[in-house]
Each structure stands twice: as C-alpha cells, then as structure tokens.
Amino acid sequence: YEYLNSNESVRRIIEVEIPQDLVIDHEISLSFSTDWQNIYRVYFRNGGILTTNGNNVLLKAQMIYSDHGVIRTFPNGMTAKAEAAGRSGGEIRVFTSNASGDLAIELRGENGGAGQPVSGASNGDIGNGGAGGDSGKFYFDSQSNNQFRITHLIQFGMGGAGAPAVPGRSACIMGSCRPGEILTIPGRKAGVTGASGQRGEICFAQN
C-alpha cells in the first residue's frame, strides 16, 4: 500500500503479506521437499492424507484442525525396484500456535527391492536384496493443544529378500548326449537379504 501526500508524492509504503489457508481433503503426494511457512490455518478433512514420499516437510501454521487426517511418509507396503535400497522417511517438522482434532502419523521406510532371479553378474551370483529405508522422524511443536489427539505408527523398511539359489546342471548340445556334446551350466548361489532400516522417532513439545 502507498500513502500519498496532497502533491501525490509517496508518504509511506506498507507491505502486507496475506497468510494462506491449506486444505487437505484428499491425498496430496509430494515429489520434492516442501517448506510451508506463511500458513494461517491448516484443515485436514476426513480422508485427507499428506504423503511425503520421503521428502522433508516444514510446516508452520497459526492453527491446525484435523478431522481424522493422516500424515505419512509412504503408503503401507511401498517397495523399491528390484535390488534397489528403499528410501528413508525423511523429517517432518510441524510448528503451530493451536491444534485440535484427530491426526494420525505414519512413519514408514520403503522396503528394499528383492534380488532378481538372474542378475547376469560375471561371477554367476544371484542378485542381492536392497536394504530397507529408515522410518523417518516427526517433530511437533504447539503452544496450545485444544483436545488434540495424535495416533502414531513407526515402521522401518524391510530388507529385500535375496533371490534363491539355482543348482547347476548338465545339458546335451544336440538331442541325445554323446561324448563331447555335454554342456555344463553352472549354478548360482543365493542372494543376500538386504538389511532392515532404522527405527525413527516422534517428538512432541508444548511451549
């Protein structure tokens, strides 16, 4: 806003930043880390889900109201591609002056991918399973909790199963076997199951 003198010269300039409301009434799935700091009110409607996909989230709001909303890192059973390590849940930080209602927090690490039946490695080994992801961390800081209830789940990602062993065998090159026509196909040892992720934490603070 510009305040002018009678001669239309600028007397004073005031900048006003309008706070925003954030309404989550369906699943919102994040593809990058998010920094929400100029939020006035956050509404989680029944069925509203914020899925972070392991991205870090910072949320600062004057008021949070939740009607059985959900904040989660990954959907249940989320698994990485074959032999890949699962993603970790990242960090979720929420700061508010007042919170009310019911909110569920689900911290999960992504499961590691299973070993492929044939890896094609030169040493003939079967593929190993990927490591599971850490479940992540959730920090909640509120100045006032007006009948605010949080339920929580913490679940690290399971390591992917190694592929089973394959026994060696012999095969005839052409039809019935005659001397010199037997081909030996080496077996492959079983892959190693990936390590499970680490359990995260949930921390609540009230000033």
KAPEWO-V886087 format. One record per helix or strand of 2 or more residues. SS is the DSSP state (h for helix, s for strand). FROM is the first residue (numbers start at 0). TO is the last residue. If there is no record, write none. Layout:
ss = [SS;SS]
from = [FROM;FROM]
to = [TO;TO]
//
This chain:
ss = [s;s;s;s;s;s;s;s;s;s;s;s]
from = [1;9;19;26;33;48;56;90;136;168;181;200]
to = [3;12;23;28;43;50;71;107;154;171;184;205]
//
